[in-house]
Amino acid sequence: MPPAASPAPRLQVRHLQSPLAGPYSFTLAAGECIAIAGPSGSGKSLLLRMLCDLDPNTGEVLLDGAPRAGMSAPTWRAQVVYQPAEPAWWLPTAGEHFQPGQMPRVRELLPQLHLSPALLEQDISRLSTGERQRMALIRSLACHPKVLLLDEPTAALDPESVTATETLLRQETGKGLSLILVTHSATQAHTLGHRQLHMRDRMLSEDAA
Ligand SMILES: Nc1ncnc2c1ncn2[C@@H]1O[C@H](COP(=O)(O)OP(=O)(O)OP(=O)(O)O)[C@@H](O)[C@H]1O
């Protein structure tokens, strides 16, 4: 019997570029976390936006071996979820952003991030910045993504909430979620990242900061 073919990486990025940034080529395995650090303005968010296909780009991105080019944007973005540093809310309350079928997952995640279920019913503008940031992570995870692109998900959080968020993210990668995490925290990059990449002048390298 020939050995079983190894599965395709969760994400394959080949020569991804735009007039503003790149080219970038790397792979991300299932359950792997790549942490990306780098100075402000170096191009980290541009990379995440290209991966999610929000900005015009060329090159190739494959998910479990399937080219992004063969999928509709909604199909791609349901599996490769991008959470910007300042997530948008378009309905009056956080709860209205969830589908009924997502609620069991939401109710499971809320206590893990030290959030009261009552916050689902409050006007979103009355939530603190840190509460909104944690609620945004719940919104991202409730979509059951295969790949989550997180842009500074703990920037507004106190140390306890940072720990809770990191614990949750480690739990999710342990269950197979693949993560690209942009963070300014070297500690977080080493705590969560299986690999640490560095962005400088819109160039990505494996070497340490
Ligand atoms: N649509 C655009 N057109 C032109 N320049 C842009 C555009 N979007 C971003 N830039 C510029 O590209 C550079 C990289 O931006 P990016 O948002 O990726 O930085 P970043 O590394 O995520 O920074 P930060 O850590 O501050 O979030 C910045 O100088 C930014 O002003």
The ligand as a MOL file (V3000), in Angstrom:
LIG
                    3D

  0  0  0     0  0            999 V3000
M  V30 BEGIN CTAB
M  V30 COUNTS 31 33 0 0 0
M  V30 BEGIN ATOM
M  V30 1 N -6.3620 51.9050 0.3180 0
M  V30 2 C -5.1550 52.3870 0.5840 0
M  V30 3 N -4.5330 53.2110 -0.2890 0
M  V30 4 C -3.2970 53.6780 -0.0440 0
M  V30 5 N -2.5990 53.3980 1.0710 0
M  V30 6 C -3.1490 52.5930 1.9810 0
M  V30 7 C -4.4590 52.0440 1.7960 0
M  V30 8 N -4.7550 51.2700 2.8720 0
M  V30 9 C -3.6860 51.3550 3.6810 0
M  V30 10 N -2.7270 52.1380 3.1480 0
M  V30 11 C -1.4240 52.4300 3.7420 0
M  V30 12 O -0.6610 51.2290 3.7580 0
M  V30 13 C 0.1690 51.2080 4.9260 0
M  V30 14 C -0.0510 49.9160 5.6670 0
M  V30 15 O -1.3370 49.9690 6.2820 0
M  V30 16 P -1.8470 48.8390 7.2550 0
M  V30 17 O -3.2230 49.2290 7.6810 0
M  V30 18 O -1.6960 47.5060 6.6270 0
M  V30 19 O -0.8240 48.9600 8.4800 0
M  V30 20 P -0.6840 48.0530 9.7770 0
M  V30 21 O 0.6430 47.3590 9.7150 0
M  V30 22 O -1.8840 47.1840 9.9280 0
M  V30 23 O -0.6370 49.1670 10.9080 0
M  V30 24 P -1.2640 49.2230 12.4040 0
M  V30 25 O -0.3830 48.3310 13.2550 0
M  V30 26 O -1.1310 50.6700 12.7710 0
M  V30 27 O -2.6870 48.7470 12.3190 0
M  V30 28 C -0.1700 52.4490 5.7240 0
M  V30 29 O 0.8160 53.4070 5.4750 0
M  V30 30 C -1.5050 52.8850 5.1730 0
M  V30 31 O -1.6670 54.2740 5.2600 0
M  V30 END ATOM
M  V30 BEGIN BOND
M  V30 1 1 1 2
M  V30 2 1 2 3
M  V30 3 2 2 7
M  V30 4 2 3 4
M  V30 5 1 4 5
M  V30 6 2 5 6
M  V30 7 1 6 7
M  V30 8 1 6 10
M  V30 9 1 7 8
M  V30 10 2 8 9
M  V30 11 1 9 10
M  V30 12 1 10 11
M  V30 13 1 11 12
M  V30 14 1 11 30
M  V30 15 1 12 13
M  V30 16 1 13 14
M  V30 17 1 13 28
M  V30 18 1 14 15
M  V30 19 1 15 16
M  V30 20 2 16 17
M  V30 21 1 16 18
M  V30 22 1 16 19
M  V30 23 1 19 20
M  V30 24 2 20 21
M  V30 25 1 20 22
M  V30 26 1 20 23
M  V30 27 1 23 24
M  V30 28 2 24 25
M  V30 29 1 24 26
M  V30 30 1 24 27
M  V30 31 1 28 29
M  V30 32 1 28 30
M  V30 33 1 30 31
M  V30 END BOND
M  V30 END CTAB
M  END
